[in-house]
Amino acid sequence: MTAITIQVSDEQVTRLKERARVLGVSIEDAARMAIEKGTSEDSEIEPEDPEFNKTADRIIEQNAELYRRLA
């Protein structure tokens, strides 16, 4: 496995920590999940859509227990 170092904003770290908390995983695992999602063959990176992100965050939070059980 290769280690990389990247610069991220405080806001991004805060969002990543929150996502990790909701999913019940480490911040490193949450970062790996985001990278995997963004680099999968069928993934097309689109410009940020605040409404989509808000809805996705709400769904993740509502289903947090299920995601923890599936992890």
N, C-alpha and C positions, 0 to 999 in steps of 0.2 A: 504494500500500500504506500502511496506517495502522500507526503504532507505538503500542504500549501499554506501560504499566509496571505491574507487579503485585508484591505482596509474597508471597514464598513462604518456607517454613521451610527451615532448613539441611538437614533430612532430605529434603525434596522436591527440593532442588537436587542433593543427593547421588544420589538415585534417578534423577533426570533425566540427570545426567552419566553414570551407569552405563548407562542405557538407550541414550544416544547412543553411548557407547563400544562397546557390544555390536553396535549397528546400523551402526557405522562412519560416523556422521553428526555434524554439529555439534550442540551443545546447543540452538541456536536451531531447527534443523530438527526435532530430537526434540520440542521444545515445540510447534512447528507441527503435527506429526503427532498429538500428543495432543489439541490443540485441534480439529483436523479430525475425529478419531475421536469426540470428545465432542460435536461440534456437527452431525454429519451427520444427515440427516432420519430415518434408521432407528435412530439411537442413542438409547437410553434410559439415562440416568445412574442407576446403581444404587448402593446403599451399598457401601462397600469390603468386599470379601470376601477376607480374608488368605489363605485356602487357594487361591482362584482366582488371586490375584496371584502367589503363590509358584509355582504351576504354570505360569502364563503366563511368568514370568521365566525359569524353567528351560527352557521350550520356546524362548524367544527366544535364550537363551544357546546351546542345543544347535544352533540353526539360524543362528547369527550369520553364518557365512561365506556361506551361501545368500542371506541378506538383503542382505549387502554386495554380492554379485554382481548381485542384482536391482535395487538402488538406482540 
